[in-house]
């Protein structure tokens, strides 16, 4: 099946590493507390790897912090730290991302990631990936609450590109669910074991190099 547009998740699909190292978030949370003048023994989990916006708000309330500016600071601090790690070579593209150049010859490519916007855009530029849009979550509470499997980030990107004729390539069942929520097909990339659970994707692949034949 031909698709006009191919959308890619980033972490674990284009860039090595399943997600941002938790130590990045611990350092970012510590920097946030220090710059906001909060004396705290260690770092609160609600500013490191919170489950949802409610946990962030509760944590900030307990610390006497305004949640929105504190969270924005934490997100930007994490972006700076992770971008430094990318430059240092701690996270590199998978070898099969070489296929992007061939795919970009007759299709529009974009990245849609739950990672932070500043890191997604930085990685796309730093590695010179041929993508029209690199979309991550903005440093706001509302965007954190609308990560995949919510379809928000995918729908935003599709609307900007002016198409629904698209395939989303991800490595998690939540990516497949997000694609289904906006009415497009998904390809589940399984570099090792196939993730358990539902929903089922339209395609299963073990490498990005399979995409030209699939399309």
N, C-alpha and C positions, 0 to 999 in steps of 0.2 A: 504494500500500500504506500502510495506517495503522500508525503506531507509537505505543506508549504513552509512550515516553521518547525524547528526542533528546539525545545527548551531543555536545559540541563540543570539538575541540582549541582551543587559545587562540592561539598565535603563528601569524600568517599566516591565521587563520580569523576570529577575533574582534578581535584586536589587531594593528595594523600592525607589521611587522618579522617576519622569518622565524624569528629566535631572539634570545636575549640578545646584545647587542653584546659582542664579545670584550674590549673595553676594560673593561667592567664586571668581567669575571673577572680581568683583569690587576690591576686596582685591589684587588679582593677578595683575591687571592693575596698581593699586596704587604702588605696590612694584616694578613693572617694571619701572615706571616713576622715582621713587625715586632712584633706583640703576643706572639708566642711566643719572641721574642728571638733569631731566626735571622738571621745576617748573610749575605746572599746577593746576588751581583751580578746584578740583574735579577729576573725571576720564572721559576720552572721551568715548562715546558709541562704537566707532570703535575698542576699545581694550577690551570692556566688552562683548557685544553680537553682533558682526558684522554679517551682512547678507552674505557677500562674501569677497573674497580676495581683490577685488578692494577697498572696504571700509577700510580694514586694511591698504593697501598701502597709500590711501589718508590720513588717520589719521596720519600715521607715517611720511609722507611727511610734513604735516602741523606742526608736532612737531619737525621736524628736526632729526628724528630717521631713522636708517637703518631698514627697515621693517623685514627682515629675522631674525636677532638676537633678535630684540625686541619681535617679536612674539614667538620665541622659549623660551625666558625667561618667558614670560607671561604664556605659556602653562605649563612649568615646575613648575612655582609658583602655578598655579591652581591645578596641580596634587598633590603637597605637601599638600596644604590646604585641598583638598577633601579627601585624604588618611587619614589625621588626623581626619576628621569627621567620616570616616568609623570606625576607631579604637575607637572613642568615642561613637559609637553606634547610630549616627545620621542617618545612612543608613544601613539597614540590609537586608538579603535575604528574599524573600517571603517564606512562609512555604512550598509551593508546590515545591520548588527547591529540596526537599528531593527526588523527583522522579529521579533526575539526576543519582544517584548511580545505580538504577535499569536499566536505559537506557544505561549507560556506560558498562554494562555487555556484550552486544553483538553489540554495535554500537560505532562509533567514535563521540565524542562531541567536539564542539568548540564554542567560543564566537566571534561574529563580531559586533562591536559597533562603533557608531560615537564618543563616549567618548574618552578621551585621552589614549594613549597606556599605560602610566605609571599607570593610575588608573585602567584600565581594567585588566592588569597583576597583579596589587596589589590585587584587589578584588578576582580574581580567586585563587591566592595563599592564601590569608588571610582566605577565607571561604572554602578552600580546595575543590573547585569544580573540578570534574573529567574530565577536558577538555584537549585535546591535544594541542590546540592553543587558545590563548586569544589575539585577534587582535583589537586594537583601532587605532585611527589616531596618526601618529607620529607628533612631534612638529614642523611641517614645514608648510609653506603657501600652498604648492602644495597639501599636504594631507588634509588640511582644505577645500580646493576647491574640493576635491573628496569624500566628505562624501556621505552616502546614501541620496537620491536614486541613486546616481552614483553606478555602480556595482563594482568599484575598490576594495573595502575592501573584498567583498565576493569573487571576482575572485582570489585575492591574496591568500585567505585562501583555496579555493578549489584547486588551483594549488599546494599549499604546501602539501595538504592532498592527492593529486593525484586522485581526484574523482569529478564527476558531479552528482553522485547518492546521492542527499542531499535534505533535507528539512530545510528551514529557518523559525524560529519562531520569530516573531516580534509583536509589539503592535501598529504599525503605518502603514498607507497606503504607506508611503515612503519605509518601509521595504519590502512590497509586490512588489512594483515597482522595487526595487533593485534586488530582487530574480528573477523577470521576465527578467530583463536585462541580467542576466547571465545564464538563461535557466533552473532554478530550481523551484520547488514548494515552496509555502509559506503557513504557518499557521498563521492566524491573531489571536492573543491573545487579548480578550476583557474582562478584569476583571470587568468592569462596563458597560458602553455603547459601542456599536460597533461604531468605527470611521466612519464618513460619507465619501463618495467619492469613487473613483476608484483608482487602479484596484482591481479586486476581487481575493481573495486568493483561493488556492485549498481546504483549510480547515479553519473552524472557531472553535476556542476553547475558553472556559471561564477559564480554569485552566491548568497548566502544567501537573497536575495529569491525564488529559485526554489523554496524548500522548501515553502511552503504548497500550491502546485500539485502538487508531487511527493507530498505526504502525503495 
